[in-house]
Amino acid sequence: MNAKTKRRMVVVTGIIVVVLIVVLAVVGGNTSAKSVSIAEATTGQYADQRIQVSGNVVENSFATEDNVLTFDIYDPDGEAGQKLHVRYDGGVSATFGNDVTAICTGKIGADGVLLASELVTKCPSKYENATDALDVAQLVGYGKDIEDKPVKITGTVKAGTLAAAGQGDRLSLVSSDGATEVAVLYDGAIPDTIGDGSVLVVTGSLQADGKFAATDVALEG
């Protein structure tokens, strides 16, 4: 290899290294996010900066319109009444609900709203003993005799029915023999360990329309 070729290779290699450094810097700048508290996020000092904010979903603050989810989060250890409004137009996990921990990544807009490009929800696992719980078939069998009365039921999550809060029925439970099904309404946080086929213990009451309005949802344990 002559000297001219060597110099050319050195120059080309140098250019490649510079390009890689620039690409990595750009990618890193676009993906990194500074973790800030809700109190810090509401000061306005992070406008148009990529940040990550964690907080609990304010009860019944969420709504979905044109596939865009809006909700408020608060810091359970922070100042009372302080909250941050969030907009998110991505897919929402079935664990999303009242008081669930939401980790939101995005940028604060001019209106003070966090425009989230990423949303992760975390809910602690919760277990409930099925003692004295009615099977779904037993619940439906009682019919009007048990409407609006507090009761605990158990059943298996029907595949494909789990949904996030605010999107209608939260899930459907089927009886142990698979022959009977009941739709469950619930706006609270669902443990992220719950999925298709999970056996649940659900507390609530049967409504006149045949749906079960839940006040608590847990894995059987």
C-alpha positions in Angstrom: 0.0 0.0 0.0 1.5 3.4 -1.1 1.7 6.5 1.1 -1.1 8.2 -0.9 -3.5 5.3 -0.3 -2.7 5.3 3.4 -3.4 9.0 3.8 -6.7 8.6 2.0 -7.7 5.7 4.3 -6.7 7.8 7.4 -8.9 10.7 6.1 -11.9 8.4 5.4 -11.6 6.7 8.7 -11.4 10.1 10.4 -14.6 11.3 8.7 -16.4 8.1 9.7 -15.4 8.6 13.3 -16.6 12.2 13.3 -19.9 11.2 11.7 -20.5 8.5 14.3 -19.7 10.9 17.1 -22.3 13.4 15.7 -24.9 10.7 15.2 -24.5 9.4 18.7 -24.7 12.9 20.1 -27.9 13.6 18.2 -29.5 10.3 19.2 -28.4 10.7 22.8 -29.8 14.3 22.9 -33.1 13.1 21.5 -33.6 10.1 23.8 -32.3 11.3 27.1 -34.7 12.9 29.5 -34.1 14.7 32.8 -36.1 13.4 35.7 -37.9 16.2 37.5 -40.6 16.3 40.2 -44.1 17.6 39.5 -43.3 20.7 41.5 -40.3 21.4 39.3 -42.3 20.6 36.1 -44.9 23.2 36.9 -42.5 26.1 37.4 -42.1 26.7 33.7 -38.3 26.4 33.8 -38.3 23.2 31.7 -40.4 24.5 28.8 -39.6 22.6 25.6 -37.0 20.4 27.3 -37.4 16.6 27.3 -38.2 15.5 30.9 -39.5 12.6 32.8 -42.1 13.1 35.5 -43.6 10.5 37.8 -46.9 10.9 39.7 -50.1 9.2 40.7 -53.2 9.6 38.4 -55.7 12.0 39.9 -59.0 10.1 40.5 -61.4 10.4 37.5 -59.2 13.1 35.9 -58.7 11.1 32.6 -60.6 11.3 29.4 -60.0 10.0 25.9 -61.0 12.0 22.8 -59.9 11.2 19.2 -57.5 8.5 20.7 -55.8 11.2 22.8 -55.7 10.5 26.5 -55.6 13.4 28.9 -55.2 13.1 32.7 -53.6 14.8 35.8 -50.9 13.4 38.0 -50.0 14.4 41.6 -47.1 13.7 44.0 -48.5 11.8 47.0 -45.6 13.1 49.0 -45.7 16.7 47.6 -47.8 19.8 48.1 -51.5 19.1 48.4 -53.5 20.1 45.4 -50.5 20.5 43.1 -50.9 18.6 39.8 -49.6 18.4 36.3 -51.8 18.0 33.2 -50.7 15.4 30.7 -51.6 14.6 27.1 -50.7 11.3 25.5 -51.7 9.9 22.1 -50.0 6.5 22.2 -51.2 3.1 23.3 -52.4 2.9 26.9 -51.7 -0.1 29.1 -54.6 -1.9 30.8 -53.0 -1.1 34.2 -53.8 2.6 33.7 -56.4 3.8 36.2 -57.2 5.9 39.2 -54.1 6.5 41.5 -51.8 4.3 39.4 -48.2 5.5 39.2 -47.7 7.1 35.8 -44.1 7.7 34.5 -44.5 10.3 31.7 -41.7 11.4 29.3 -42.1 14.3 27.0 -42.0 18.1 26.8 -43.9 20.9 28.5 -45.9 23.0 26.1 -46.5 26.7 26.2 -49.8 26.0 28.0 -48.0 24.1 30.8 -49.3 20.7 29.7 -46.8 17.8 29.5 -47.0 16.4 25.9 -46.0 12.9 26.6 -44.3 10.7 24.0 -43.9 7.8 26.4 -46.2 6.6 29.2 -45.4 3.7 31.6 -47.7 2.7 34.4 -46.8 0.8 37.5 -49.1 -0.8 40.0 -48.1 -2.9 43.0 -49.2 -6.6 42.9 -52.2 -7.2 45.0 -53.6 -10.5 46.2 -57.0 -11.5 47.7 -58.2 -14.7 49.3 -61.2 -16.2 47.4 -62.9 -17.4 50.5 -66.6 -16.6 50.5 -66.3 -15.3 46.9 -69.0 -16.3 44.5 -68.2 -17.9 41.2 -69.3 -15.9 38.1 -71.9 -18.5 37.4 -73.3 -18.3 40.9 -73.4 -14.5 40.7 -75.4 -14.5 37.4 -77.6 -17.3 38.8 -78.7 -15.1 41.7 -79.8 -12.4 39.2 -82.0 -9.6 40.6 -81.9 -11.0 44.1 -78.3 -9.8 44.4 -78.4 -6.6 42.4 -76.7 -3.6 44.1 -75.6 -5.6 47.1 -71.9 -5.7 48.0 -70.4 -9.1 47.1 -67.0 -10.7 46.3 -66.7 -12.8 43.1 -64.1 -14.9 41.4 -63.5 -15.7 37.8 -60.9 -15.9 35.0 -60.0 -13.0 32.8 -61.3 -13.7 29.3 -58.6 -13.4 26.7 -58.5 -10.0 24.8 -60.9 -8.2 27.1 -58.4 -6.2 29.3 -58.6 -2.5 28.7 -57.4 0.7 30.2 -59.7 2.8 32.4 -62.1 5.1 30.6 -62.6 2.9 27.6 -65.8 1.1 28.6 -65.8 -2.4 30.1 -62.5 -2.9 31.9 -62.5 -6.7 31.5 -64.7 -9.8 31.3 -64.7 -12.6 33.8 -65.7 -16.2 33.0 -66.9 -18.8 35.4 -64.8 -21.9 36.3 -66.6 -24.0 33.8 -66.2 -21.3 31.1 -69.9 -21.2 30.3 -70.8 -17.9 32.0 -69.4 -14.5 31.5 -69.8 -11.1 33.2 -68.4 -7.7 32.1 -66.6 -5.7 34.9 -66.6 -1.9 35.2 -63.6 -0.5 37.1 -61.6 2.8 37.0 -59.0 1.9 39.6 -55.4 0.6 39.1 -55.1 -3.0 38.0 -51.9 -4.8 39.0 -49.5 -5.2 36.0 -49.3 -9.0 36.8 -52.9 -9.4 35.7 -53.3 -10.7 32.1 -55.4 -13.1 30.0 -56.3 -16.2 32.0 -55.6 -14.6 35.4 -57.9 -15.8 38.2 -59.2 -12.7 40.0 -61.1 -11.9 43.2 -63.3 -8.8 42.5 -65.3 -6.9 45.1 -68.3 -4.8 44.0 -72.0 -5.2 43.1 -74.1 -6.4 40.2 -75.9 -3.7 38.3 -79.4 -3.9 36.7 -77.8 -4.0 33.2 -76.0 -7.2 34.2 -72.5 -5.7 34.5 -70.4 -5.9 37.7 -69.3 -2.5 39.1 -66.1 -3.2 40.9 -64.6 -1.3 43.8 -61.5 -3.6 44.1 -59.7 -6.0 41.8 -57.0 -8.4 42.9 -55.3 -11.6 41.9 -56.5 -14.7 43.7 -53.9 -15.7 46.2 
